[in-house]
Amino acid sequence: MAAVLLVVKGVRRVLAGAPHGIGAEIGLRWQTRAAVQAENTDPSYTDFVESTEEYRYVERLIPPSRIPDPPKHQHPTPSGWRPPQDPAPALPYMIRRSRMHNVPVYTDITHGNRHMTVIRKIEGDIWALEKEVKEFLTQLSGKNINTQVNEISRSLRIKGYFDKELKAWLMDKGF
């Protein structure tokens, strides 16, 4: 205990006898900053020039902000892609295309061996879509199909791989 008191007293003596304190260091810092600002008041550096002539070289490096709309087609392309119907079908639900203009039907594997098909970007009555998908896949496979509706993420999960059948079915409906 006595050793701690001696150390504290020694530190106090050093701090009390120091030629500069904390306030002096802060004052020196502010003085240096003010001197630097006074040196940078040269009027030749107060304005800048924007060069638009060379910007055309930069513009070609910037990626486009969105994918351009595809050209108008009346028939399927060689890859099988078809544009959505114009106007959209009058159904209680709507399925928006992905940003690459594809039908948002995907396959997924969970837990190593559970095969799932996912329909995303559903707007409107998701339960009506789920009912129609169940009817379509039950007729197609002859089995009762398990589905899961997620209203928050606007997606429908179907047990099994039915991506090709669902894409064709949705394109025939006009999506």
Disulfide bonds with the S-S distance in Angstrom:
none
